[in-house]
């Protein structure tokens, strides 16, 4: 049965989806429009990681997004 305490991961999933969507659009702009390739040679995942690093250093990440980040 799905428990309410598992719903705390929803904001992080939404944030990851937004970052992926931004990186996909940026990937198409850089690879197809600027470089002129049929398919972009730059990985969408790499751009998403770079955007996450930049946003993580510029903005303070709220606790609701980091609720399940437990590293041992």
N, C-alpha and C positions, 0 to 999 in steps of 0.2 A: 504494500500500500504506500502511496506517495505521501510523504510527510511534509509538513509546513517548513520544517527547518532546512529542507533541501532547496527551497525557493530562494535562498540567499545567493545562489550562483547565477540567477537570472540577469542582474545588472552587468556582471562580468561577461556573460555570453553576448549580451546586446552590444557592449563596448567592443568586443572582439569582432562581431559582425560589421559594425560601423567602420572599424579600422581596416578590415578586409575590403569593404566596398570602396573606401577611399584609395587604398593601395591598388585595387584593380583599375580604377579610373586613372590614377596617376601613371600606372604601368602602361596603359593604352596611349596616353598622351606622350609619354617619353619615347616608348618603343616604336609606335606606329606613326604618330604625327611628326615628332621632332627628328627621329633617326631614319624614318622612311622605310622600315621593314614591313613585311606582310604580317609577321607575328613578332611580338616583342621579345628580344633576347634577355630581358631582365625578368627575374622571378618576382611574382606577386608576393610571395611569402617574405622575400628579402626586403621589399619595399614596406610591407606591413611591420616587420621587425624594426626597421629604421624609423618609421613614423611613431611606433610605440616608444622607442628610446627617446626620440625628440620630445614627444608629448609628455613622457614621464619625467623628463628633466626640466621642462618648462612649467608644467602645471603640477599641483599637488594632487595626488590620487586619493580619492575619498576612501574611507574605511569600508564602505559597502561594496566597492569593487574588489577589495583585497580580503574579503571575508574568508575565503577558502584557500588562500595562499599560505599553506603550512608546509614548510620544508624542514626535514629532519636531517 
